[in-house]
Amino acid sequence: MAGKRNDLLYGTLDFLVLRTVRLEPLHGYGIKQRLLQVTQGALDINGGSLFPALYRLERQGLLAAKWRETDTGRRAKFYSLTAAGRRRLKDETRTWERASETIARVVAAT
Amino acid sequence: MGWLDRARKAVSDIFNRDRFEREMDEELRGFLDLAAEDRERTGATPSDARRTARLSLGGVEACKENARDVRVGAALDSLARDAGFSIRLLRRNPSFAIAAILTIALGTFPLAATAGLANAVFFRPAPGVTGADGLVHVEFVTHDETGDRDNARLSYLNHADLMNGLRGLTGLAGHSGGSASIAVPGMGALHVDVNFVMHDYFRVLGMRMAAGRHFAPEEDREPGGTPVVILGHMLATTLFGNPEGAPGRSVQVNGLDFTVVGVTPPEFRGLQNDHYSQMWLPGSTSSYARHVPRDRWDRRRGSGLFESFVGRLAPNVDLQQARAELTVATRALADAYPAENRHFHTAEILVERRPGMSFAGGNPRKKVTLMVTLFVSAGVLLLLLAAANVGNLLFFRGARRRDEMALRSALGASRWRLLRAHLMDVSLISLLGGAVGLLLTFWIGRLLEGIVIPEAGFLRLPIDWRVAGLVLAGSVLVGLVFGGAPALFASSGGGLTLAVHRAGNRRGRRIRDSLTVMQLAISLSLLVGAMLLLVTIRNLVRVDIGFDPARIASATIFPRDNGYDDARSLVFYRELLDRAGATPAVAAVSVSTGAPMISGISRTRVQLPGRDREQAIAVATNGVTSDYFDVLSLPLLTGRSFSQGEAFGPPDDTCGPVVVSESLARLLFGTSNALERVVVIARSPRRAPMECRVVGVAADVRGDGPGAEWEPILYRPLGRSGLLRVTVLARSDGPPSLASAALREAAASIDPAIPLYGRTSLTEGIEFQMAGRRIISSVLGLVALLGLLMAAVGLYGLVAETVVDRTREFAVRMAIGAGPRSILMAVLRQALVLAGIGIGVGIALSAGLSRTIRSQLFGVTEMAPWVYLSAAGLLAAIVVLASLAPAVRATRMNPVDVLRAD
């Protein structure tokens, strides 16, 4: 069910979003497209999940938002990492790496 | 981001909701545009591109709903939105709103009134007192030989020693109640409750006088005291028109000159809830004001005037410390004066806070508790009824809002969101209902202000934060339980719409059915109770009490208050009879020591001559003047009444003539003639028995009212009966008020300082006896009526909705040939089944509950079947009436239209 998949994503979505805007500020659609690209179409995030996550992260002070023009001349809200966001991302990345490494070891060993 | 920033953000969130919404709108629109552009670039048609873009957002509105929840303050915000929505809905459907709010208001009113009453009785300090937290009630509890409580009285000398060096209390003032007459020139004398108090009584209470001052210490010091008086605000207004002008004026207290020095604030009515104190005198004036021979109690140590005290705790002293210190000081007093103060060796010192009720001895709480219990029971029943009814109404309305709910749910509102909206509806209705109920209570409380509940005190219904909080919380709680719990309970089955919004749901239906059954059952038992009491009152009114109470004015009089001895009192009475009897308004007038239903009758023991003292029987005795029987139109069966000379004959140690009542004659002499026979009054063993000659036999009366038995009475000449308070009775040919006025004038013309008081007519006395039953039956009757009304509305809703639900079924049945009659019966059957169950449960409930009013019944048992049957019949009739309208509507539809509409 759709609900279940969303639940699975829920915890990691914040992490993925932070990771995606690490290099440059992106707007909502940009983030969605970027994730689609790097996962080669495996992860198509629904707007209904993405925007709440963005607002939540902004609220927590991990993302900063700014209205800017896009390349095509549209006004859009661009999200970028704040200092706190960077710190959080570093922590999360480390945690993630440790966890996936552990799991990979378990998978390899059994 | 620091917490400060967050907090700022949160606040700005709440106030900048519009901006948030605007930005979100724009952002989402941008998202859609970009997505659509991308699609078009891959070759999709513009409309296709737009549609898939929307899909990728997962629904614009759902997305917004989710996003909103993220915001800090979103919860608050949506609460406000829910409330706004609820208000709009209520305004769009005012009849529902009014019905629901009124139902809750009527349901909470008794609760509010009860809470107010209990508040006044148990929690609120006496009005007019400042710093009530520091006030304590003090008694010196001792017991007599038989173990009965017999409090030690504290003399002025002991009090002075006790207070010397006492640190825990900054003041301890004795007070003692009684009654006295008060008069000013040119106005009839009044009989009022009076308090003798120590000089610092008002200082201890922290009272700010409306005019004048407190008593001064020297006014309560000199033997005999200083004749000064402090008046209550109301009394001062009655006497002088203007309380500010009262200080310095002279009044006659018990016929003696006193000077007014102060007036208490209007709200102060003394510390005892069951007395309306209107006059305060220094304790040292007590013997003087009461015309008792100068008892030098002010010089004595062993015994005193006061047994109740009000004290004020010193700052930072608690009850235990004060008690400990007082106990030590009391024991020291006992050691210093072992003979006079021996009772202080063992006295237990009572120090307690007594807010509200009473700072005096005795315990009127019991009676009030009974009254409060009655109100509470009625209140709880009514609140349950109201809640059940609102629950029913909500279910009914829920059915109508089914479509709206389905729409909101399809638009992405979560189940929790819908439930929240529903709970908001319920809370809002309950809150408004509770507020209206409070207003009602406040208003009615104002109307009832100052009414005296017999033996319980003044009815006060103060509404303060305690009562308001309790009532509002109570109404919301009940609303949530009855309106919300079914919704929660039923929605646990899953699905996006709530069961409360699906009236067809079987669980919801069961809940509604049981609510209706409950309403019917409660209404029935209230109805049974009210009917039993109404029958009782009717029976009582019909009872022959032996005399005709109509047109008889009455008054109590007690010249001894004003210093009259027995001989002078008799002269006064005789003069009163002569003067009042001479006025045209009075047809006949008498003075007696007792009067049926007005004043208590004293008892004596009588026997036949030569019989053993042990065989004497206790009978009521009444000292009367010659016209007593004439005034009451009480026939003398044989013999005669007393002559005026006999009635006023000076007391000697002989009995003189007596008149016996019919039942006493039968008791003593059987069927033989009673005239000229001898009755012996057995007195205490030390005194010789008195032989009395019977000169007449009077018809029986029920002295204690219609509910009482015929009473054996021994009538004696007034002058030979111990003279206490007497009652003057005057029969008039016109309204008793004329005779009352004539009595008053006559008394004032003899001595203007002697007041006439008490009940002004015999009918008033009878009404007073019935008052308890009348109050209970009208409360029950009113509640039963409301209950029936609510049950009828609830049932109407239930049946109407069933009809809506079964419209298709009925249409099909009619289409294949069912007549309107069978449709009507199908609808009515449902209502009647519920009514049957309700009546069954109700009868069982009534049988249990009516036991509680058994003692109040007369001429009917609490199980009288015809009462139950007629109550059940009435209920059934109302059920049929309530369900008839929707049933008839069902038969009037056009089956073709209905089926086509589907």
Interface residues (C-beta under 8 A of the other chain):
Chain A: H27 G28 Y29 K32 Q33 D44 N46 G47 G48 S49 F51 P52 Y55 R56 R59 Q60 G61 T70 T72 R74 R75 A76 K77 T82 A84
Chain B: M1 D5 R6 K9 E23 M24 E26 E27 L28 G30 F31 D33 L34 A35 E37 D38 S56 L57 G58 G59 A62 C63 N66 A67 D69 V70 R71 V72
